[in-house]
Amino acid sequence: MNALWQKLKKHEISGQMFDDEIDLAYAVIDGIDARGERNNYRTERFQFDNHSS
């Protein structure tokens, strides 16, 4: 995962400024999707349960 993060920072979101964390999160999602399309592999998102007990 660290190697992917380094590539995303260098190639997908380098030089961009983000107003808040949600903008950064969407940029990361878009970057992963773009890399998947370019390299012809499937990407999939999932959500963690955030229900408090």
All heavy atoms as atom14 arrays in JSON, in Angstrom:
{
  "sequence": "MNALWQKLKKHEISGQMFDDEIDLAYAVIDGIDARGERNNYRTERFQFDNHSS",
  "atom14_mask": [
    [1, 1, 1, 1, 1, 1, 1, 1, 0, 0, 0, 0, 0, 0],
    [1, 1, 1, 1, 1, 1, 1, 1, 0, 0, 0, 0, 0, 0],
    [1, 1, 1, 1, 1, 0, 0, 0, 0, 0, 0, 0, 0, 0],
    [1, 1, 1, 1, 1, 1, 1, 1, 0, 0, 0, 0, 0, 0],
    [1, 1, 1, 1, 1, 1, 1, 1, 1, 1, 1, 1, 1, 1],
    [1, 1, 1, 1, 1, 1, 1, 1, 1, 0, 0, 0, 0, 0],
    [1, 1, 1, 1, 1, 1, 1, 1, 1, 0, 0, 0, 0, 0],
    [1, 1, 1, 1, 1, 1, 1, 1, 0, 0, 0, 0, 0, 0],
    [1, 1, 1, 1, 1, 1, 1, 1, 1, 0, 0, 0, 0, 0],
    [1, 1, 1, 1, 1, 1, 1, 1, 1, 0, 0, 0, 0, 0],
    [1, 1, 1, 1, 1, 1, 1, 1, 1, 1, 0, 0, 0, 0],
    [1, 1, 1, 1, 1, 1, 1, 1, 1, 0, 0, 0, 0, 0],
    [1, 1, 1, 1, 1, 1, 1, 1, 0, 0, 0, 0, 0, 0],
    [1, 1, 1, 1, 1, 1, 0, 0, 0, 0, 0, 0, 0, 0],
    [1, 1, 1, 1, 0, 0, 0, 0, 0, 0, 0, 0, 0, 0],
    [1, 1, 1, 1, 1, 1, 1, 1, 1, 0, 0, 0, 0, 0],
    [1, 1, 1, 1, 1, 1, 1, 1, 0, 0, 0, 0, 0, 0],
    [1, 1, 1, 1, 1, 1, 1, 1, 1, 1, 1, 0, 0, 0],
    [1, 1, 1, 1, 1, 1, 1, 1, 0, 0, 0, 0, 0, 0],
    [1, 1, 1, 1, 1, 1, 1, 1, 0, 0, 0, 0, 0, 0],
    [1, 1, 1, 1, 1, 1, 1, 1, 1, 0, 0, 0, 0, 0],
    [1, 1, 1, 1, 1, 1, 1, 1, 0, 0, 0, 0, 0, 0],
    [1, 1, 1, 1, 1, 1, 1, 1, 0, 0, 0, 0, 0, 0],
    [1, 1, 1, 1, 1, 1, 1, 1, 0, 0, 0, 0, 0, 0],
    [1, 1, 1, 1, 1, 0, 0, 0, 0, 0, 0, 0, 0, 0],
    [1, 1, 1, 1, 1, 1, 1, 1, 1, 1, 1, 1, 0, 0],
    [1, 1, 1, 1, 1, 0, 0, 0, 0, 0, 0, 0, 0, 0],
    [1, 1, 1, 1, 1, 1, 1, 0, 0, 0, 0, 0, 0, 0],
    [1, 1, 1, 1, 1, 1, 1, 1, 0, 0, 0, 0, 0, 0],
    [1, 1, 1, 1, 1, 1, 1, 1, 0, 0, 0, 0, 0, 0],
    [1, 1, 1, 1, 0, 0, 0, 0, 0, 0, 0, 0, 0, 0],
    [1, 1, 1, 1, 1, 1, 1, 1, 0, 0, 0, 0, 0, 0],
    [1, 1, 1, 1, 1, 1, 1, 1, 0, 0, 0, 0, 0, 0],
    [1, 1, 1, 1, 1, 0, 0, 0, 0, 0, 0, 0, 0, 0],
    [1, 1, 1, 1, 1, 1, 1, 1, 1, 1, 1, 0, 0, 0],
    [1, 1, 1, 1, 0, 0, 0, 0, 0, 0, 0, 0, 0, 0],
    [1, 1, 1, 1, 1, 1, 1, 1, 1, 0, 0, 0, 0, 0],
    [1, 1, 1, 1, 1, 1, 1, 1, 1, 1, 1, 0, 0, 0],
    [1, 1, 1, 1, 1, 1, 1, 1, 0, 0, 0, 0, 0, 0],
    [1, 1, 1, 1, 1, 1, 1, 1, 0, 0, 0, 0, 0, 0],
    [1, 1, 1, 1, 1, 1, 1, 1, 1, 1, 1, 1, 0, 0],
    [1, 1, 1, 1, 1, 1, 1, 1, 1, 1, 1, 0, 0, 0],
    [1, 1, 1, 1, 1, 1, 1, 0, 0, 0, 0, 0, 0, 0],
    [1, 1, 1, 1, 1, 1, 1, 1, 1, 0, 0, 0, 0, 0],
    [1, 1, 1, 1, 1, 1, 1, 1, 1, 1, 1, 0, 0, 0],
    [1, 1, 1, 1, 1, 1, 1, 1, 1, 1, 1, 0, 0, 0],
    [1, 1, 1, 1, 1, 1, 1, 1, 1, 0, 0, 0, 0, 0],
    [1, 1, 1, 1, 1, 1, 1, 1, 1, 1, 1, 0, 0, 0],
    [1, 1, 1, 1, 1, 1, 1, 1, 0, 0, 0, 0, 0, 0],
    [1, 1, 1, 1, 1, 1, 1, 1, 0, 0, 0, 0, 0, 0],
    [1, 1, 1, 1, 1, 1, 1, 1, 1, 1, 0, 0, 0, 0],
    [1, 1, 1, 1, 1, 1, 0, 0, 0, 0, 0, 0, 0, 0],
    [1, 1, 1, 1, 1, 1, 0, 0, 0, 0, 0, 0, 0, 0]
  ],
  "atom14_positions": [
    [[0.83, -1.2, 0.0], [0.0, 0.0, 0.0], [0.87, 1.25, 0.0], [0.53, 2.24, -0.64], [-0.93, -0.04, 1.21], [-1.92, 1.05, 1.25], [-3.1, 0.85, -0.08], [-4.23, 2.11, 0.3], [0.0, 0.0, 0.0], [0.0, 0.0, 0.0], [0.0, 0.0, 0.0], [0.0, 0.0, 0.0], [0.0, 0.0, 0.0], [0.0, 0.0, 0.0]],
    [[2.0, 1.21, 0.69], [2.86, 2.38, 0.74], [3.39, 2.74, -0.64], [3.49, 3.92, -0.98], [4.02, 2.14, 1.71], [4.77, 3.42, 2.02], [4.18, 4.49, 2.07], [6.06, 3.3, 2.2], [0.0, 0.0, 0.0], [0.0, 0.0, 0.0], [0.0, 0.0, 0.0], [0.0, 0.0, 0.0], [0.0, 0.0, 0.0], [0.0, 0.0, 0.0]],
    [[3.75, 1.73, -1.44], [4.24, 2.01, -2.79], [3.16, 2.68, -3.64], [3.45, 3.61, -4.4], [4.71, 0.72, -3.45], [0.0, 0.0, 0.0], [0.0, 0.0, 0.0], [0.0, 0.0, 0.0], [0.0, 0.0, 0.0], [0.0, 0.0, 0.0], [0.0, 0.0, 0.0], [0.0, 0.0, 0.0], [0.0, 0.0, 0.0], [0.0, 0.0, 0.0]],
    [[1.92, 2.23, -3.51], [0.81, 2.85, -4.23], [0.65, 4.3, -3.79], [0.49, 5.19, -4.62], [-0.48, 2.08, -4.01], [-1.74, 2.71, -4.6], [-1.62, 2.84, -6.11], [-2.96, 1.9, -4.23], [0.0, 0.0, 0.0], [0.0, 0.0, 0.0], [0.0, 0.0, 0.0], [0.0, 0.0, 0.0], [0.0, 0.0, 0.0], [0.0, 0.0, 0.0]],
    [[0.71, 4.56, -2.5], [0.56, 5.92, -1.99], [1.66, 6.82, -2.55], [1.41, 7.96, -2.96], [0.57, 5.92, -0.46], [0.54, 7.29, 0.13], [1.48, 7.88, 0.88], [-0.51, 8.27, -0.02], [1.1, 9.15, 1.22], [-0.12, 9.41, 0.69], [-1.73, 8.27, -0.68], [-0.9, 10.56, 0.74], [-2.51, 9.42, -0.61], [-2.09, 10.54, 0.09]],
    [[2.9, 6.33, -2.59], [4.01, 7.12, -3.12], [3.78, 7.46, -4.59], [4.02, 8.58, -5.03], [5.33, 6.37, -2.95], [5.75, 6.17, -1.51], [5.92, 7.46, -0.74], [6.38, 8.47, -1.27], [5.52, 7.46, 0.51], [0.0, 0.0, 0.0], [0.0, 0.0, 0.0], [0.0, 0.0, 0.0], [0.0, 0.0, 0.0], [0.0, 0.0, 0.0]],
    [[3.29, 6.49, -5.37], [3.02, 6.74, -6.79], [1.87, 7.71, -6.97], [1.91, 8.58, -7.84], [2.72, 5.41, -7.5], [3.95, 4.56, -7.64], [3.62, 3.25, -8.32], [4.86, 2.38, -8.4], [4.6, 1.11, -9.04], [0.0, 0.0, 0.0], [0.0, 0.0, 0.0], [0.0, 0.0, 0.0], [0.0, 0.0, 0.0], [0.0, 0.0, 0.0]],
    [[0.83, 7.59, -6.13], [-0.29, 8.53, -6.21], [0.19, 9.95, -5.92], [-0.17, 10.9, -6.62], [-1.39, 8.15, -5.23], [-2.31, 7.04, -5.64], [-3.23, 6.66, -4.48], [-3.13, 7.41, -6.85], [0.0, 0.0, 0.0], [0.0, 0.0, 0.0], [0.0, 0.0, 0.0], [0.0, 0.0, 0.0], [0.0, 0.0, 0.0], [0.0, 0.0, 0.0]],
    [[1.0, 10.11, -4.89], [1.5, 11.44, -4.54], [2.34, 12.02, -5.67], [2.24, 13.2, -5.98], [2.32, 11.39, -3.25], [1.5, 11.19, -2.0], [2.27, 11.47, -0.73], [3.55, 10.76, -0.63], [4.25, 10.97, 0.66], [0.0, 0.0, 0.0], [0.0, 0.0, 0.0], [0.0, 0.0, 0.0], [0.0, 0.0, 0.0], [0.0, 0.0, 0.0]],
    [[3.16, 11.19, -6.28], [4.08, 11.68, -7.3], [3.37, 11.96, -8.63], [3.65, 12.96, -9.28], [5.19, 10.65, -7.52], [6.23, 11.1, -8.51], [7.36, 10.08, -8.6], [8.41, 10.55, -9.59], [9.5, 9.59, -9.69], [0.0, 0.0, 0.0], [0.0, 0.0, 0.0], [0.0, 0.0, 0.0], [0.0, 0.0, 0.0], [0.0, 0.0, 0.0]],
    [[2.43, 11.1, -9.03], [1.88, 11.18, -10.38], [0.45, 11.71, -10.46], [0.06, 12.26, -11.48], [1.91, 9.8, -11.04], [3.3, 9.24, -11.16], [4.21, 9.72, -12.06], [3.91, 8.26, -10.47], [5.34, 9.05, -11.92], [5.19, 8.15, -10.97], [0.0, 0.0, 0.0], [0.0, 0.0, 0.0], [0.0, 0.0, 0.0], [0.0, 0.0, 0.0]],
    [[-0.34, 11.53, -9.43], [-1.77, 11.86, -9.53], [-2.14, 13.15, -8.8], [-2.95, 13.92, -9.3], [-2.62, 10.71, -8.99], [-2.39, 9.37, -9.66], [-2.77, 9.35, -11.13], [-3.59, 10.16, -11.56], [-2.21, 8.51, -11.85], [0.0, 0.0, 0.0], [0.0, 0.0, 0.0], [0.0, 0.0, 0.0], [0.0, 0.0, 0.0], [0.0, 0.0, 0.0]],
    [[-1.59, 13.39, -7.64], [-2.04, 14.55, -6.87], [-0.92, 15.54, -6.57], [-1.11, 16.48, -5.81], [-2.74, 14.12, -5.55], [-1.82, 13.29, -4.66], [-4.01, 13.35, -5.85], [-2.44, 12.93, -3.31], [0.0, 0.0, 0.0], [0.0, 0.0, 0.0], [0.0, 0.0, 0.0], [0.0, 0.0, 0.0], [0.0, 0.0, 0.0], [0.0, 0.0, 0.0]],
    [[0.21, 15.37, -7.21], [1.36, 16.25, -7.0], [1.01, 17.69, -7.37], [0.42, 17.96, -8.42], [2.52, 15.77, -7.85], [3.61, 16.65, -7.74], [0.0, 0.0, 0.0], [0.0, 0.0, 0.0], [0.0, 0.0, 0.0], [0.0, 0.0, 0.0], [0.0, 0.0, 0.0], [0.0, 0.0, 0.0], [0.0, 0.0, 0.0], [0.0, 0.0, 0.0]],
    [[1.36, 18.62, -6.51], [1.18, 20.04, -6.79], [-0.22, 20.57, -6.56], [-0.46, 21.75, -6.76], [0.0, 0.0, 0.0], [0.0, 0.0, 0.0], [0.0, 0.0, 0.0], [0.0, 0.0, 0.0], [0.0, 0.0, 0.0], [0.0, 0.0, 0.0], [0.0, 0.0, 0.0], [0.0, 0.0, 0.0], [0.0, 0.0, 0.0], [0.0, 0.0, 0.0]],
    [[-1.14, 19.72, -6.15], [-2.5, 20.19, -5.91], [-2.65, 20.63, -4.46], [-2.01, 20.1, -3.56], [-3.51, 19.08, -6.2], [-3.55, 18.66, -7.66], [-4.62, 17.62, -7.91], [-5.72, 17.7, -7.38], [-4.28, 16.63, -8.71], [0.0, 0.0, 0.0], [0.0, 0.0, 0.0], [0.0, 0.0, 0.0], [0.0, 0.0, 0.0], [0.0, 0.0, 0.0]],
    [[-3.53, 21.59, -4.24], [-3.87, 22.05, -2.91], [-5.31, 21.64, -2.62], [-6.15, 21.69, -3.52], [-3.74, 23.57, -2.81], [-2.34, 24.09, -3.05], [-1.17, 23.61, -1.79], [-1.78, 24.48, -0.38], [0.0, 0.0, 0.0], [0.0, 0.0, 0.0], [0.0, 0.0, 0.0], [0.0, 0.0, 0.0], [0.0, 0.0, 0.0], [0.0, 0.0, 0.0]],
    [[-5.59, 21.27, -1.39], [-6.91, 20.81, -1.02], [-7.44, 21.64, 0.14], [-6.71, 21.92, 1.09], [-6.87, 19.32, -0.64], [-6.3, 18.47, -1.74], [-4.99, 18.06, -1.72], [-7.08, 18.1, -2.82], [-4.45, 17.29, -2.73], [-6.57, 17.34, -3.84], [-5.25, 16.93, -3.8], [0.0, 0.0, 0.0], [0.0, 0.0, 0.0], [0.0, 0.0, 0.0]],
    [[-8.7, 22.03, 0.04], [-9.31, 22.86, 1.08], [-9.54, 22.08, 2.36], [-9.47, 22.63, 3.45], [-10.64, 23.44, 0.6], [-10.42, 24.48, -0.49], [-9.37, 25.15, -0.46], [-11.3, 24.62, -1.36], [0.0, 0.0, 0.0], [0.0, 0.0, 0.0], [0.0, 0.0, 0.0], [0.0, 0.0, 0.0], [0.0, 0.0, 0.0], [0.0, 0.0, 0.0]],
    [[-9.85, 20.79, 2.23], [-10.08, 19.98, 3.42], [-9.82, 18.51, 3.1], [-9.49, 18.15, 1.97], [-11.5, 20.19, 3.97], [-12.58, 20.01, 2.92], [-12.42, 19.16, 2.02], [-13.59, 20.71, 3.0], [0.0, 0.0, 0.0], [0.0, 0.0, 0.0], [0.0, 0.0, 0.0], [0.0, 0.0, 0.0], [0.0, 0.0, 0.0], [0.0, 0.0, 0.0]],
    [[-9.98, 17.67, 4.11], [-9.64, 16.26, 3.98], [-10.53, 15.54, 2.97], [-10.08, 14.62, 2.3], [-9.73, 15.55, 5.33], [-8.69, 15.98, 6.33], [-9.1, 17.22, 7.12], [-10.22, 17.72, 6.91], [-8.27, 17.68, 7.93], [0.0, 0.0, 0.0], [0.0, 0.0, 0.0], [0.0, 0.0, 0.0], [0.0, 0.0, 0.0], [0.0, 0.0, 0.0]],
    [[-11.78, 15.95, 2.85], [-12.69, 15.26, 1.92], [-12.25, 15.49, 0.48], [-12.33, 14.58, -0.35], [-14.17, 15.64, 2.16], [-15.11, 14.67, 1.45], [-14.46, 17.05, 1.72], [-15.17, 13.31, 2.04], [0.0, 0.0, 0.0], [0.0, 0.0, 0.0], [0.0, 0.0, 0.0], [0.0, 0.0, 0.0], [0.0, 0.0, 0.0], [0.0, 0.0, 0.0]],
    [[-11.76, 16.69, 0.17], [-11.24, 16.96, -1.18], [-10.02, 16.09, -1.47], [-9.88, 15.56, -2.58], [-10.88, 18.43, -1.34], [-12.1, 19.33, -1.34], [-13.22, 18.85, -1.63], [-11.94, 20.53, -1.04], [0.0, 0.0, 0.0], [0.0, 0.0, 0.0], [0.0, 0.0, 0.0], [0.0, 0.0, 0.0], [0.0, 0.0, 0.0], [0.0, 0.0, 0.0]],
    [[-9.15, 15.92, -0.48], [-8.0, 15.05, -0.64], [-8.45, 13.6, -0.84], [-7.93, 12.89, -1.72], [-7.07, 15.14, 0.57], [-5.92, 14.15, 0.62], [-5.02, 14.3, -0.59], [-5.14, 14.31, 1.92], [0.0, 0.0, 0.0], [0.0, 0.0, 0.0], [0.0, 0.0, 0.0], [0.0, 0.0, 0.0], [0.0, 0.0, 0.0], [0.0, 0.0, 0.0]],
    [[-9.43, 13.16, -0.07], [-9.93, 11.79, -0.19], [-10.48, 11.54, -1.59], [-10.19, 10.5, -2.2], [-11.0, 11.52, 0.86], [0.0, 0.0, 0.0], [0.0, 0.0, 0.0], [0.0, 0.0, 0.0], [0.0, 0.0, 0.0], [0.0, 0.0, 0.0], [0.0, 0.0, 0.0], [0.0, 0.0, 0.0], [0.0, 0.0, 0.0], [0.0, 0.0, 0.0]],
    [[-11.25, 12.48, -2.12], [-11.8, 12.31, -3.46], [-10.69, 12.32, -4.52], [-10.77, 11.58, -5.5], [-12.85, 13.37, -3.77], [-14.17, 13.12, -3.1], [-14.8, 14.11, -2.37], [-14.78, 11.87, -3.19], [-16.02, 13.87, -1.74], [-16.0, 11.63, -2.57], [-16.61, 12.63, -1.84], [-17.8, 12.38, -1.22], [0.0, 0.0, 0.0], [0.0, 0.0, 0.0]],
    [[-9.66, 13.11, -4.32], [-8.54, 13.13, -5.26], [-7.81, 11.79, -5.25], [-7.41, 11.28, -6.31], [-7.58, 14.26, -4.93], [0.0, 0.0, 0.0], [0.0, 0.0, 0.0], [0.0, 0.0, 0.0], [0.0, 0.0, 0.0], [0.0, 0.0, 0.0], [0.0, 0.0, 0.0], [0.0, 0.0, 0.0], [0.0, 0.0, 0.0], [0.0, 0.0, 0.0]],
    [[-7.66, 11.18, -4.08], [-7.02, 9.87, -3.99], [-7.88, 8.82, -4.68], [-7.38, 8.0, -5.45], [-6.76, 9.49, -2.51], [-6.35, 8.03, -2.38], [-5.7, 10.4, -1.91], [0.0, 0.0, 0.0], [0.0, 0.0, 0.0], [0.0, 0.0, 0.0], [0.0, 0.0, 0.0], [0.0, 0.0, 0.0], [0.0, 0.0, 0.0], [0.0, 0.0, 0.0]],
    [[-9.2, 8.86, -4.45], [-10.11, 7.92, -5.11], [-10.02, 8.07, -6.62], [-9.89, 7.08, -7.35], [-11.56, 8.14, -4.62], [-11.69, 7.7, -3.17], [-12.56, 7.4, -5.51], [-12.98, 8.14, -2.5], [0.0, 0.0, 0.0], [0.0, 0.0, 0.0], [0.0, 0.0, 0.0], [0.0, 0.0, 0.0], [0.0, 0.0, 0.0], [0.0, 0.0, 0.0]],
    [[-10.06, 9.3, -7.1], [-9.97, 9.55, -8.54], [-8.63, 9.07, -9.09], [-8.56, 8.51, -10.19], [-10.16, 11.03, -8.86], [-11.58, 11.5, -8.6], [-12.49, 10.66, -8.49], [-11.77, 12.74, -8.51], [0.0, 0.0, 0.0], [0.0, 0.0, 0.0], [0.0, 0.0, 0.0], [0.0, 0.0, 0.0], [0.0, 0.0, 0.0], [0.0, 0.0, 0.0]],
    [[-7.55, 9.28, -8.34], [-6.24, 8.84, -8.77], [-6.13, 7.33, -8.88], [-5.55, 6.8, -9.84], [0.0, 0.0, 0.0], [0.0, 0.0, 0.0], [0.0, 0.0, 0.0], [0.0, 0.0, 0.0], [0.0, 0.0, 0.0], [0.0, 0.0, 0.0], [0.0, 0.0, 0.0], [0.0, 0.0, 0.0], [0.0, 0.0, 0.0], [0.0, 0.0, 0.0]],
    [[-6.69, 6.63, -7.91], [-6.68, 5.16, -7.97], [-7.5, 4.68, -9.15], [-7.07, 3.78, -9.89], [-7.2, 4.57, -6.65], [-6.19, 4.83, -5.53], [-7.48, 3.07, -6.79], [-6.69, 4.49, -4.14], [0.0, 0.0, 0.0], [0.0, 0.0, 0.0], [0.0, 0.0, 0.0], [0.0, 0.0, 0.0], [0.0, 0.0, 0.0], [0.0, 0.0, 0.0]],
    [[-8.66, 5.27, -9.36], [-9.5, 4.89, -10.51], [-8.77, 5.16, -11.83], [-8.8, 4.32, -12.74], [-10.83, 5.64, -10.49], [-11.76, 5.16, -9.39], [-11.55, 4.05, -8.85], [-12.71, 5.91, -9.06], [0.0, 0.0, 0.0], [0.0, 0.0, 0.0], [0.0, 0.0, 0.0], [0.0, 0.0, 0.0], [0.0, 0.0, 0.0], [0.0, 0.0, 0.0]],
    [[-8.11, 6.3, -11.94], [-7.39, 6.64, -13.17], [-6.25, 5.66, -13.44], [-6.05, 5.21, -14.57], [-6.85, 8.07, -13.08], [0.0, 0.0, 0.0], [0.0, 0.0, 0.0], [0.0, 0.0, 0.0], [0.0, 0.0, 0.0], [0.0, 0.0, 0.0], [0.0, 0.0, 0.0], [0.0, 0.0, 0.0], [0.0, 0.0, 0.0], [0.0, 0.0, 0.0]],
    [[-5.51, 5.31, -12.39], [-4.42, 4.34, -12.56], [-4.96, 2.99, -12.98], [-4.37, 2.3, -13.81], [-3.6, 4.2, -11.28], [-2.77, 5.44, -10.98], [-1.88, 5.23, -9.78], [-0.83, 4.26, -10.03], [0.29, 4.53, -10.67], [0.5, 5.75, -11.13], [1.2, 3.61, -10.85], [0.0, 0.0, 0.0], [0.0, 0.0, 0.0], [0.0, 0.0, 0.0]],
    [[-6.09, 2.61, -12.42], [-6.71, 1.34, -12.8], [-7.1, 1.32, -14.27], [-6.86, 0.34, -14.97], [0.0, 0.0, 0.0], [0.0, 0.0, 0.0], [0.0, 0.0, 0.0], [0.0, 0.0, 0.0], [0.0, 0.0, 0.0], [0.0, 0.0, 0.0], [0.0, 0.0, 0.0], [0.0, 0.0, 0.0], [0.0, 0.0, 0.0], [0.0, 0.0, 0.0]],
    [[-7.71, 2.4, -14.72], [-8.12, 2.47, -16.13], [-6.91, 2.45, -17.06], [-6.91, 1.75, -18.07], [-8.93, 3.74, -16.37], [-10.34, 3.65, -15.83], [-11.15, 4.9, -16.14], [-10.84, 5.58, -17.15], [-12.08, 5.2, -15.38], [0.0, 0.0, 0.0], [0.0, 0.0, 0.0], [0.0, 0.0, 0.0], [0.0, 0.0, 0.0], [0.0, 0.0, 0.0]],
    [[-5.87, 3.21, -16.71], [-4.67, 3.25, -17.56], [-3.97, 1.9, -17.63], [-3.41, 1.53, -18.65], [-3.68, 4.28, -17.02], [-3.92, 5.68, -17.5], [-2.71, 6.57, -17.29], [-2.15, 6.49, -15.96], [-2.53, 7.24, -14.92], [-3.5, 8.11, -15.06], [-1.94, 7.12, -13.76], [0.0, 0.0, 0.0], [0.0, 0.0, 0.0], [0.0, 0.0, 0.0]],
    [[-3.99, 1.16, -16.52], [-3.26, -0.1, -16.46], [-4.17, -1.31, -16.65], [-3.74, -2.44, -16.46], [-2.51, -0.2, -15.14], [-1.42, 0.85, -15.06], [-0.56, 0.91, -15.91], [-1.49, 1.69, -14.04], [0.0, 0.0, 0.0], [0.0, 0.0, 0.0], [0.0, 0.0, 0.0], [0.0, 0.0, 0.0], [0.0, 0.0, 0.0], [0.0, 0.0, 0.0]],
    [[-5.43, -1.04, -16.99], [-6.39, -2.09, -17.32], [-6.6, -3.08, -16.17], [-6.51, -4.29, -16.35], [-5.97, -2.82, -18.6], [-7.13, -3.57, -19.2], [-8.27, -3.18, -19.05], [-6.82, -4.66, -19.89], [0.0, 0.0, 0.0], [0.0, 0.0, 0.0], [0.0, 0.0, 0.0], [0.0, 0.0, 0.0], [0.0, 0.0, 0.0], [0.0, 0.0, 0.0]],
    [[-6.81, -2.55, -14.98], [-7.21, -3.41, -13.87], [-8.41, -2.81, -13.16], [-8.65, -1.62, -13.24], [-6.06, -3.74, -12.91], [-5.4, -2.56, -12.22], [-5.97, -1.98, -11.09], [-4.19, -2.07, -12.68], [-5.35, -0.94, -10.45], [-3.57, -1.01, -12.04], [-4.15, -0.45, -10.93], [-3.54, 0.59, -10.29], [0.0, 0.0, 0.0], [0.0, 0.0, 0.0]],
    [[-9.14, -3.67, -12.5], [-10.38, -3.28, -11.83], [-10.07, -2.71, -10.46], [-9.24, -3.23, -9.73], [-11.27, -4.51, -11.68], [-12.65, -4.23, -11.13], [-13.48, -5.5, -11.16], [-12.93, -6.52, -10.29], [-13.36, -6.76, -9.05], [-14.33, -6.05, -8.54], [-12.81, -7.71, -8.34], [0.0, 0.0, 0.0], [0.0, 0.0, 0.0], [0.0, 0.0, 0.0]],
    [[-10.74, -1.63, -10.12], [-10.63, -1.06, -8.77], [-11.99, -1.18, -8.1], [-13.02, -1.21, -8.75], [-10.19, 0.41, -8.81], [-11.15, 1.17, -9.54], [-8.82, 0.56, -9.45], [0.0, 0.0, 0.0], [0.0, 0.0, 0.0], [0.0, 0.0, 0.0], [0.0, 0.0, 0.0], [0.0, 0.0, 0.0], [0.0, 0.0, 0.0], [0.0, 0.0, 0.0]],
    [[-11.95, -1.27, -6.79], [-13.19, -1.42, -6.02], [-13.04, -0.69, -4.7], [-12.0, -0.76, -4.05], [-13.43, -2.91, -5.77], [-14.71, -3.21, -5.04], [-14.9, -4.71, -4.88], [-14.27, -5.49, -5.6], [-15.69, -5.08, -4.0], [0.0, 0.0, 0.0], [0.0, 0.0, 0.0], [0.0, 0.0, 0.0], [0.0, 0.0, 0.0], [0.0, 0.0, 0.0]],
    [[-14.05, 0.06, -4.33], [-14.07, 0.75, -3.05], [-14.93, -0.01, -2.07], [-15.87, -0.7, -2.45], [-14.66, 2.15, -3.18], [-13.68, 3.16, -3.66], [-14.23, 4.54, -3.51], [-15.2, 4.81, -4.56], [-16.08, 5.77, -4.54], [-16.14, 6.59, -3.52], [-16.91, 5.95, -5.53], [0.0, 0.0, 0.0], [0.0, 0.0, 0.0], [0.0, 0.0, 0.0]],
    [[-14.62, 0.11, -0.82], [-15.46, -0.48, 0.22], [-15.5, 0.49, 1.4], [-14.63, 1.34, 1.54], [-14.97, -1.86, 0.66], [-13.58, -1.86, 1.23], [-13.37, -1.71, 2.59], [-12.48, -2.01, 0.41], [-12.1, -1.7, 3.13], [-11.2, -2.01, 0.93], [-11.02, -1.86, 2.29], [0.0, 0.0, 0.0], [0.0, 0.0, 0.0], [0.0, 0.0, 0.0]],
    [[-16.52, 0.36, 2.2], [-16.66, 1.22, 3.37], [-16.57, 0.35, 4.62], [-17.11, -0.75, 4.67], [-18.0, 1.93, 3.36], [-18.13, 2.97, 2.27], [-19.46, 3.69, 2.34], [-20.48, 3.12, 2.71], [-19.43, 4.95, 1.96], [0.0, 0.0, 0.0], [0.0, 0.0, 0.0], [0.0, 0.0, 0.0], [0.0, 0.0, 0.0], [0.0, 0.0, 0.0]],
    [[-15.89, 0.88, 5.61], [-15.82, 0.22, 6.91], [-17.09, 0.55, 7.67], [-17.65, 1.64, 7.53], [-14.61, 0.71, 7.71], [-13.31, 0.28, 7.12], [-12.56, 1.15, 6.34], [-12.82, -0.99, 7.36], [-11.35, 0.77, 5.81], [-11.6, -1.38, 6.83], [-10.87, -0.51, 6.06], [0.0, 0.0, 0.0], [0.0, 0.0, 0.0], [0.0, 0.0, 0.0]],
    [[-17.52, -0.38, 8.48], [-18.63, -0.1, 9.39], [-18.19, 0.95, 10.39], [-17.15, 0.82, 11.03], [-19.04, -1.35, 10.16], [-20.27, -2.02, 9.56], [-20.96, -1.37, 8.78], [-20.51, -3.18, 9.92], [0.0, 0.0, 0.0], [0.0, 0.0, 0.0], [0.0, 0.0, 0.0], [0.0, 0.0, 0.0], [0.0, 0.0, 0.0], [0.0, 0.0, 0.0]],
    [[-18.96, 2.01, 10.52], [-18.61, 3.04, 11.49], [-19.69, 3.15, 12.58], [-19.82, 4.17, 13.21], [-18.37, 4.39, 10.81], [-19.6, 4.9, 10.09], [-20.64, 4.23, 10.03], [-19.5, 6.08, 9.54], [0.0, 0.0, 0.0], [0.0, 0.0, 0.0], [0.0, 0.0, 0.0], [0.0, 0.0, 0.0], [0.0, 0.0, 0.0], [0.0, 0.0, 0.0]],
    [[-20.41, 2.08, 12.77], [-21.46, 2.06, 13.78], [-20.83, 1.9, 15.15], [-20.04, 1.0, 15.38], [-22.43, 0.9, 13.53], [-23.14, 1.03, 12.22], [-24.49, 1.09, 12.11], [-22.68, 1.13, 10.95], [-24.83, 1.22, 10.84], [-23.74, 1.24, 10.11], [0.0, 0.0, 0.0], [0.0, 0.0, 0.0], [0.0, 0.0, 0.0], [0.0, 0.0, 0.0]],
    [[-21.19, 2.79, 16.05], [-20.68, 2.68, 17.44], [-21.58, 1.78, 18.24], [-22.8, 1.8, 18.1], [-20.66, 4.07, 18.07], [-19.82, 4.92, 17.35], [0.0, 0.0, 0.0], [0.0, 0.0, 0.0], [0.0, 0.0, 0.0], [0.0, 0.0, 0.0], [0.0, 0.0, 0.0], [0.0, 0.0, 0.0], [0.0, 0.0, 0.0], [0.0, 0.0, 0.0]],
    [[-20.96, 0.99, 19.08], [-21.75, 0.08, 19.94], [-21.9, 0.63, 21.32], [-21.1, 1.33, 21.83], [-21.07, -1.28, 20.04], [-20.98, -1.87, 18.77], [0.0, 0.0, 0.0], [0.0, 0.0, 0.0], [0.0, 0.0, 0.0], [0.0, 0.0, 0.0], [0.0, 0.0, 0.0], [0.0, 0.0, 0.0], [0.0, 0.0, 0.0], [0.0, 0.0, 0.0]]
  ]
}
